[in-house]
Amino acid sequence: MPDHATPQDRRAAYVRELLRLYRAAPGVLGHVRRADRELAAQLYDRGVPLFAVENALLVGVARRVLNNAFASPLPAIRSLHYFTAIIDEMLTRPPGYRDLDELRAKLSAALQL
């Protein structure tokens, strides 16, 4: 983002990127609702870094997929709000990079099946 960007421009760019990450996450319905946009804006206002949200998306999806005891198809995640507690967790207890890489690999392998 250019240095001359207004606070509104930075906020809008953050919201766009966060919603792009959300829509791209495996198992997410892909539709963005008004409540999702509002939550994304609130996260910006709270100063939540995008990497924390991205980590929360990874952790949330991985927990869901890897802990599916019945290996049956799970319903799609319909709201960004599904990840709010995990976002807070990532802020208070951020995982290590190796942990995230390992989780990414496990998730990738599980989704290939």
C-alpha positions as CSV (number, residue, x, y, z in Angstrom):
1,M,0.0,0.0,0.0
2,P,1.5,3.4,-1.0
3,D,2.6,5.7,1.8
4,H,0.0,8.3,0.7
5,A,-2.9,5.9,1.1
6,T,-5.6,7.3,3.4
7,P,-6.7,5.4,6.5
8,Q,-9.9,4.4,4.7
9,D,-7.8,3.0,1.8
10,R,-5.7,0.9,4.2
11,R,-8.8,-0.3,6.0
12,A,-10.5,-1.2,2.7
13,A,-7.3,-3.1,1.4
14,Y,-7.1,-5.0,4.7
15,V,-10.8,-6.0,4.5
16,R,-10.4,-7.1,0.9
17,E,-7.3,-9.2,1.6
18,L,-8.8,-10.8,4.7
19,L,-12.0,-11.7,2.8
20,R,-9.9,-13.1,0.0
21,L,-8.0,-15.3,2.4
22,Y,-11.3,-16.4,4.0
23,R,-12.9,-17.3,0.7
24,A,-9.8,-19.3,-0.4
25,A,-9.7,-21.4,2.8
26,P,-10.7,-25.0,2.2
27,G,-14.1,-25.9,3.5
28,V,-15.5,-22.4,3.4
29,L,-18.7,-21.7,1.6
30,G,-17.1,-18.9,-0.3
31,H,-19.9,-16.4,0.0
32,V,-19.1,-13.2,1.9
33,R,-22.0,-11.8,4.0
34,R,-22.4,-8.3,5.4
35,A,-21.5,-9.7,8.9
36,D,-18.2,-11.0,7.5
37,R,-17.3,-7.6,6.1
38,E,-18.2,-6.0,9.4
39,L,-16.1,-8.5,11.3
40,A,-13.2,-7.9,8.9
41,A,-13.4,-4.2,9.5
42,Q,-13.6,-4.7,13.3
43,L,-10.5,-6.8,13.1
44,Y,-8.7,-4.0,11.3
45,D,-9.9,-1.5,13.9
46,R,-8.6,-3.8,16.7
47,G,-5.2,-3.9,14.9
48,V,-5.2,-7.6,14.3
49,P,-2.4,-8.4,11.8
50,L,-3.4,-10.3,8.7
51,F,-0.9,-13.1,9.4
52,A,-2.8,-13.8,12.7
53,V,-6.0,-14.2,10.7
54,E,-4.3,-16.3,8.1
55,N,-2.9,-18.6,10.8
56,A,-6.3,-18.8,12.4
57,L,-7.9,-19.9,9.1
58,L,-5.2,-22.6,8.7
59,V,-5.6,-23.8,12.3
60,G,-9.4,-23.7,12.2
61,V,-9.7,-25.6,8.9
62,A,-7.0,-28.1,10.0
63,R,-8.6,-28.9,13.3
64,R,-11.9,-29.4,11.6
65,V,-10.6,-31.7,8.8
66,L,-8.1,-33.6,10.9
67,N,-10.4,-34.2,13.8
68,N,-13.3,-35.4,11.7
69,A,-13.8,-38.7,13.5
70,F,-16.3,-40.1,11.0
71,A,-14.4,-39.0,7.9
72,S,-17.8,-37.9,6.5
73,P,-18.2,-34.8,4.4
74,L,-18.4,-31.7,6.7
75,P,-20.8,-28.9,5.9
76,A,-19.2,-25.8,4.6
77,I,-18.1,-23.0,7.0
78,R,-20.6,-20.3,6.4
79,S,-19.2,-17.3,8.3
80,L,-15.9,-15.7,9.2
81,H,-17.3,-15.6,12.8
82,Y,-16.5,-19.3,13.0
83,F,-12.8,-18.3,13.3
84,T,-13.1,-15.5,15.9
85,A,-12.1,-17.5,19.0
86,I,-9.2,-19.0,17.0
87,I,-8.1,-15.5,15.9
88,D,-8.0,-14.5,19.6
89,E,-6.0,-17.7,20.3
90,M,-3.5,-16.9,17.6
91,L,-3.0,-13.4,19.2
92,T,-2.5,-14.8,22.7
93,R,-0.6,-18.0,21.9
94,P,0.9,-17.7,18.4
95,P,2.1,-21.0,17.0
96,G,5.7,-21.5,15.8
97,Y,6.5,-21.4,12.1
98,R,7.5,-25.1,12.2
99,D,4.1,-25.9,13.8
100,L,2.3,-24.1,11.0
101,D,4.4,-25.8,8.3
102,E,3.7,-29.2,9.8
103,L,0.0,-28.4,10.0
104,R,-0.1,-27.2,6.4
105,A,1.5,-30.4,5.3
106,K,-0.9,-32.6,7.3
107,L,-3.9,-30.6,6.0
108,S,-2.7,-30.8,2.4
109,A,-2.3,-34.6,2.7
110,A,-5.7,-35.0,4.3
111,L,-7.4,-32.9,1.6
112,Q,-5.7,-35.0,-1.2
113,L,-7.4,-38.2,0.0
